[in-house]
Every structure is written in structure tokens, then in C-alpha cells.
Amino acid sequence: MSDNGGVPSPATPDGPNTPAAPDVPEALDPTGLRPRLPSPLCEVADERFARHGVRLLLKRDDLIHPELIGNKWRKLAPNLRAAAGRTVVTFGGAYSNHLRATAAAGRLLGLTTVGVVRGQELADRPRNPSLARCAADGMRLHFVDRSTYRRKSRPETLAALLRSVDAEDAYVVPEGGSNALAVRGCQELGAELRGHGGVDVAALACGTGGTLAGLAVGLAPGQRALGIPVLKGGFLGADISALQESAFGGRRGAWSLDDRFHFGGYARTTPELDTFAEDFEQRHGLPVERLYVAKMLYGLVALAKEGAFAPGTTVAAVITGTPFS
């Protein structure tokens, strides 16, 4: 385990020559949860793409596991293996899919989990359905003010947070689950699309960028990854480059971002987006998650209309989640 200013950090260093994760008891091995891999890849007929000569496939990562859905499985599994039974501390906002997935993994594997939640003001309010699910799955919730949350990656702040939750020896997973281990875990997503179905473009919604960072590396030469950020700000490109640097030693693969389809930022939707998602559901019988998947699909329809994809292009849209219920 590396020492980050006295703060315990993941047992496996975040570098391109990372050694194998330690052996863990079979009961704590996330592969024992029987994920469905590779996830299915299916074609859908949609005239909004067909009229421009574009073929649309759906990469159903939402079917990997009923509780560790999509990229959450791919990012969490290597980190849970590296945790080797220790308490897992991680971070997220009030509606974080990552917090819910980590809490579910803790329940399923018998691991203690702690979620550090952005927003001290939430501590005394009734739990929203997302945080209520985390608590029901056994996650201890620790609320912090937004200023402290912004500084969470600083060694002194992280050390104080771990002391405050009595978990100084915990395994720490960053917000969104995106670190070098997670990026390498997502490389397999690209490998599953490598030459499969003649895929030219693999598209997905991006939060912290870890999934795209790994996906792009797994793709074959001539394939490219397209990310649709769900947060505004235009910062994600630098974050993805940094993640690839930590995982592979530098920028890898062909990837790009289109920042136009965040609909106001994270956890925000509009009536227009809701109408689009409802229409897609009716057309294709696919429940469309609003905060990530709907924005990605909307972006792809807009890009096809703009002529961004040459006739004959096959686009694989990665379905990373399902509507929360």
C-alpha cells in the first residue's frame, strides 16, 4: 500500500506497471457475483439514423449485473478485489450512481462501506431515494460541506475525513470510481467491441471520464470512442488524459468529446430531454436512464442529423445504466 502523506490509498499503485491485485478470499471476489460478460450487442432499427446511412447498435452494459450495472461493475470490480476485504470509503453527491453501486457491492460481498456525501445541509433532511438505498444496503453516510468536499483529494483533508469516519486503514475509491484500476477494467469494454459487428464509433455518456479512458484503449485501430459529458464546464478532456496517464503512461486510443448535450449539468434534465427519452423507450422497448443515457442518445441523434457520421458508419451506443427505482 502506498503512503499518500500518511493517508492510506489503494493497495495497487496507480501507474502503468501496476502489479496484480492481491489474492482475496473467494467470498470477497466480485467475479463470484456472476456478471454477464461480455454484455449483449444488439442492432436497433431507427429511421433517424438509417436515413443518414448510419447503423445503430446498443451495447447493453446495463445487463451485466442487476445491482452493479454497466460501467459501475467494470470500474468497481478491480477496486473491490484490491480492497481485499478492507472497509471501502468513497465519495459522491446526493444522487450518485457510484455510491449506490458501491453500497450494493458491500452488501453482496459482506464489505463495510462508507459514503462521503457532498452537502452538509443534507445531513438533517429526509434521505432521498438514492441515499436511502445506500443506507438500506448498509453504507454509512458521512455528510461534508461543499468546500471540504472540493478538497477531498488533498492528503491532509482526506486524512481528516478518514479519521472522522473511523476508517484510517480503509481502501479509498475516488468519486465516480475512476482511477487507474477502474480505467484498466474498462479497457475490456473496448475489447468486447473490437471488430465486433463492424463498429466504427463507440459512444457513451461521461461523468468522471474513467470509462471512456479505458474503452478507447481497448478498441481496435480504426475504431474511435465518442464521449458525451453530462457535466458542463469543458474540463473532462484534461481529466481523461490524466486518467490515461496514470493507467497507461500517456494518452492512448482515438477519442473525442462533444460537450453540447449536458442539458444544464449533472442531474439536470429538461422537458425536451424527457420527451425524447419517452419516445426512444416507445420505439425500442428500452427503459432510458435520464441523467446519462438519455443525453448520450439525444446527442447521437443530433449528430446523425448534422452529418457527423459518414454514410456507412456503425455506431455502438453503450447503455451504462437503467432508470432508478
N, C-alpha and C positions, 0 to 999 in steps of 0.2 A: 504494500500500500504506500502510495506517495504521500509526502507530508506537505501540505499547502499552507505554510505559515502556521503550523500547529493544528490545522483543520483536517480531519480525515477526509480523504477523497476516494473515488472508486479504486478498487484494488488493481484494476488494469489501467496502466497509464494511457493517456490519450495521445498516442503517437503512431507513426506509420509502421513501426516494428513491434507492435504490441504483442506480448506473449499470450499464449492460450489462457482462457479463463480457468480458475481453479476447479477441480472436481468438486461437485456438490452432491449431497445425498439425493437419491432418485426422487424422493418425495418433494424436493425443492427444485427439481429440474423442470423448467417451464415446458420442455418438449413433452413431458408427461401429461400435459393438458390437451393433447391430441389436436393440434391445429390442422386445418385443411389447407395443405400446401402441395403443389402450387395452387393458388387461387384460380377460380374459373375465368376464362376469357371468352366472351360471347359477342356476337355481332348483333346490332340493332338496326332496323330499317327506319331512317328518319329523313324525310324529304328535305329538311333544312340543310342537311349535309349532302345528300345524294344529288341535289340539283346543281351543286358545285363540283361534282365528281369526287367527293370525299367519302370515304368509308369510315364508319364509327364502330369501334369495339368498346366494350365495357370490361375492365379488369376488376373483377368482383372481390377486392380485398376485404370488403365488408362481410364476406362469408368465411373468413379464416377461422374465427372463433366467436361464439355468441357474446362473450363479455370482453375479450381483449381483441377489439375489432380493428382490422385493417393495419394501417401503419403503426398503431399502438402495439400490436403484437410484435411487429418486426423491430421496433425500437426498444421495447421493454425486455423481450426475451433475453438478449445478450447481457443486459444490465442486471436482470434478476439472477442470471446464472453467476455473474461476477460478484453479486452481493453475498452469495454463499451462506444464506440464512440470516445475515445481519438485518437489523432494522433498516428500512429504506425511508429516507427523507427526500421529499421532492416538493415542487412549487407549482402554483397555478392561480388563475383567477377564479371567480365565483362560478363560472360555467365551464371550467376546464375539462375537456375530454380526457386529457392526460391524467388528471387527478382521479377521475372515475376509473380509468383503466388500471391505474396503479393500486387503487383500493381493492378492486375486484381481484387482481392478481394476488394481493396479500391474503384475501380471504381464501382463495382457491389453493394457495400454496402454504398457508399457515405462517405467513410472514407478518411481522409488525410493520405497519406503515404510518408515516406522519406526513400530513399535507400542510405546507406553509402557504397560507392563502392571502392574496393581495387585498387589503382593505380592512383596517382595524374596525371601521364602523359596522362591519358585518357581524362582528362577534356577538352582539346583543340582539340581533334581528333573527326572526324565524329563518330556518335554513331553507334555501331554495331547493327544488327537486334534485339538482345536481349534487349539491353539498350534502343533502340528506341521504342520498345514495352512498356517497363516500363514507359518511358516518355509519350507516347501516352495515357497510362492508367491513367495519372495524377500523377505519382510518381515524387517527387522532388529528383533529384540525387545530391549527395554530394560526391566528389572525395577526397580521402585522400592518403597520401603517405603510402608505404607498412610498414614502421616502425611504424607509428601511428596505422595502421590497426591491426598489431600484438598485440598492447597494448590495443585494444578497450574494453576488459573486465575489465581493471583496473578502479576502481571508478573515479580517477582523470581524466583519458583520456576520459572515457565515458561522464563525466560531461561536459568536454570541447567540445566534439563533439555535445552534445545536445544543448549547448549554441550556437554553431556555426550555427546550423540549426534552431535556434529559436523554440526549441521544448523541453524545460526543463521539461514539465509535460507529456511528451509522454509515451506511453506504449512501452517498448523495447522488441523486439523479437530477439534472438541471430541468428548468422549466421546459415543458413540451417533450421532455425525454431526449433531446437532441445533444448527443456528444459523439465522440469518435466511435465508441462501440455501437451506438444506435445507427450511425451512418453506415458502418460496415454491415450491420444487419439488414439495412435497406438496399444494399447492393444486390441482394438476392432478388428483390423485386424487379430490378432491371434485367437480371439474368433470366428470369422467367419470361420476359418479353423479348429476349434476344432472338431475333429472327422468327419469332412466333407470329403466325398469321400475317406476315409481311408488314409488321408495324413500322411506320416511319417516324411517328411522333408519339411520345408517351406524355400525357398531360395529367397534372394533378393540382389540387389546391395546396397552398403552402401557409403554414403558421410560423414555425421557427426555422424551417428550411432543411431539417435533417433528412427527411425522406427524399427530397429532390437531390440532395448532395450525394446520397448513396445510389439512388436509382440511375442517375446519369452515368455513373461508373460501370454499372452492370450492363448497360446497353451495348449493342454491337456497333462497330464503326458504320457510319451512315445513318444510324438512328439518333434522334435527339430528344431531350426532355424539355417540356414547357411547364413552367410553374405559374400558377395564378395566385398571387399573395392575397390573403384575406385581411391583412392589416394594411393601413395606409402609412406612408412615410418614406417609401423608397429605400429602406435600409437593408432589405433582405439579401440583395446580391452580395454585399460585403460579408454578411453572416454566413452565407452558404460557402463562399470562398474560404472563410476561416475554418469552417467545419471540415471541408475537404483537405485543407492544410493539416489539420490535426489528425485526420484519419488516414490520409494517403500521401502526405508530404507536399501537396500542391494542388492547384486546380486540375480537375480531371473531367473528361467527358464533354459532350456538347449539350449545353443547357442555356436557357434564357428565361426571362420573367416578363409578364405583362401585368403592370400594376393598376390597370384601369377598372378592375371588377371587384373591388373590395366592398362596395355599397356602403361606404361610410366608416368602415373599420371593423375590428374584431367584434363578434357577437351582435353585429348590426345587420338588419335586413330592411327591405322596403316592400311596399305592396307590389311593385313591379316584379321583384325577385320571387315573392310568394306566388304570384300568378304564374310565372314561368315554371317554378318547381311543381306546382299542381298540374300544369299542362304536361310536363315531362312524365310525371307519375301516371297520368291517364294514358299517355301514348305508349308507355313501355312497361307499365306494371312494376315500376321500381320506386320504393319509398326514397325520397330525396332529402337528405340531411341539409339543413338550410345554411349553416354557418360556414361550411367548407364546400361541400359537393355541389350545391346549387350554384354557387358563384363560379366554380370551375366550369360546369356545364353551360351556364349562361355565356361565359367568356368564349367557349368553343363555338357556340352557335354564332356569336357576333363575329368572331374571327373568320369562320367559314363564309359568312356573308360578305366580309370585307375582301375576300380573296386571299387571305393569308396562307392558305394551304393550296398548293398546286393541284390541279386535277389529277386523280390517281393516287392521292395521298391517303394512307390509312392512319387514323388517329386512335390510339388506345387511351380512353379516359379512366383513370384509376379511381375507383369508388372506395374512399378511405373510411367511410363511416355510415351510420344509419341514424334516422331521427331518434332523439332521446325520448324515452317514455318511462 
